[in-house]
Amino acid sequence: MTSGEADHLEDLGRFIREQRATAKMSLRRLSEVAGISNPYLSQIERGLRRPSAEILQQIAKALRISAETIYVQAGFLEPSERTSVVVAIEADPHLSLEHKQALLQIYRSFTASSAEGQRGANSADVEPPR
């Protein structure tokens, strides 16, 4: 494993640990809810093991964050502009789970209404047939 890979695994582990702390879950409780062993989860959090996409999905579900968010952190997906906002909200250790959910709901409603507005504006640009 290269130094860059080790750093990336440490960053992923730190992200999972911060999300677990934000959710006020012990390591043991997260391992139970995610259905993975306590020692394995500990190794992931310390950056010693590279989890599979399936394991990451189980951890994301247990932490009530999107699998997409954790996949971006793991380097399985490239962050998109929209994802970076979601990642930032979900990664913020100062926000409670309830605050994160509220902010994400507001963000998604704004982006949905913005997309609808764009579709309406684009159709208004077309002249009606004569």
Secondary structure as GFF3:
##gff-version 3
##sequence-region A 1 130
A	DSSP	alpha_helix	3	22	.	.	.	ID=ss1
A	DSSP	alpha_helix	27	34	.	.	.	ID=ss2
A	DSSP	alpha_helix	38	45	.	.	.	ID=ss3
A	DSSP	alpha_helix	53	63	.	.	.	ID=ss4
A	DSSP	alpha_helix	67	74	.	.	.	ID=ss5
A	DSSP	alpha_helix	81	91	.	.	.	ID=ss6
A	DSSP	alpha_helix	97	124	.	.	.	ID=ss7
###
